[in-house]
């Protein structure tokens, strides 16, 4: 699924630093692919839409995957997210839902735990 990557170092968070896509999501964080190189130790905000709701996760690069010959333009990263207790509850709902169901349609609704 498509995502925007924002930098808190920028004066405004409204314009994305880069675009990419979420390729994996778990309680520990998210796997992302992006053509933009991310730095370890730097906080980023990752925004994507799930069930027609915008989600925002703040995290740092935990690991970088070597570039694939099948997709040489993209960097693969594992992002360790910093979540509040409420966000952890929301992430659990997402992970459990993805394990048991197909990806939701835009008509599905879910509380936006990442913006509270």
Secondary structure, 3 states (H helix, E strand, C coil): CEEEEEECCCCCCCCCCEEEEEEEEECCEEEEEECCCCCECCCEEEEEEECCEEEEEEEEEEEEECCCCCCCCCEEEEEEEECCHHHHHHHHHHHHHHHHCCCCCCCCCCCCHHHC
